[in-house]
Amino acid sequence: MKTKEKIIGLRELRENTDTYITKVGRGESFLVIRRSKPIFRLSHPEADEESGWETVVDFTKIRPGGVPVDEVLKELRKLNG
């Protein structure tokens, strides 16, 4: 069952990011607007099975606590030349 999407402003999201991360983790979704125009949708990647989202690697399974982003970026840069 799909829940109704809530509308929030970009400023609200910036000022309360941790709150919205928690809410999205619980399955809520939000339409983010700026100057009364929608700019993006914020939802859990698994909320919409047809979204095309695919987990390629779960870095938390490689190392407890995950892999630092700088290490991931370093390896990606090696791959791209």
C-alpha positions, -999 to 999 in steps of 0.1 A, spaced: 0 0 0 14 33 -11 13 61 15 4 97 6 35 117 -2 41 148 19 53 181 5 83 199 21 104 229 12 141 226 4 150 248 33 130 226 57 149 195 44 183 212 47 176 224 83 162 190 94 180 165 73 185 139 101 147 140 108 139 133 72 164 105 69 147 88 98 113 93 83 123 80 49 139 50 66 105 42 81 89 43 46 76 79 43 82 98 11 84 135 3 81 158 -26 107 186 -22 98 220 -35 117 252 -41 98 284 -49 66 265 -52 80 241 -79 88 204 -73 125 197 -77 128 161 -65 112 132 -47 127 118 -15 119 82 -8 134 49 3 151 31 -27 130 0 -20 97 18 -18 90 16 -55 99 -18 -70 97 -3 -105 121 25 -98 150 6 -113 170 9 -81 194 -20 -76 218 -26 -48 251 -36 -64 274 -38 -33 265 -36 3 297 -21 18 286 -29 53 290 -66 46 326 -60 34 337 -43 66 318 -38 99 306 -2 99 310 1 61 338 14 40 348 51 42 336 71 12 371 84 5 383 48 -1 354 41 -24 361 72 -44 398 64 -46 390 30 -61 365 45 -85 390 70 -97 415 42 -104 389 25 -126 382 57 -146 418 63 -154 
